[in-house]
Amino acid sequence: MQGGDRGREAEASDGGSWSLSVPRLGHAWSVIGALVVELHFPACRSLKEKRALLRPVVDGARSRFAVAVAETDYQDLHQRSVVEVAAAAASVRVVVETLDAVERFIWSRPGLEVVGATRRWLDGD
């Protein structure tokens, strides 16, 4: 496909392929994807304990994968959190690979359980 084409294909993490319609924005960062991960911290009894487990996730993802990361929900609860990760690149494949790596990184962290994870894509409309 040429640079101006709207439809692109990427390989899904399960080995299949799927089509993703991504508009070209006219600059190097043409594809922006977000990973939304809901977390549970079963052993935490305080917000301080939760922050101690969450901080390495946020800082580690930022430094290892050059993504934007923020805790976006349940900041006042000591056993729950929602973390959102944004990645931008010139191709769908790079964004998918980056979000896959970040998701594996989060799953590998001790002291937390992943309740769910979803992906969102920036729509230029």
LINZI-V814235 format. One record per helix or strand of 2 or more residues. SS is the DSSP state (h for helix, s for strand). FROM is the first residue (numbers start at 1). TO is the last residue. Records with the same first field share a line. If there is no record, write none. Layout:
SS->FROM-TO ; FROM-TO
This chain:
s->7-11 ; 17-21 ; 31-40 ; 68-73 ; 80-89 ; 113-121
h->47-65 ; 92-108
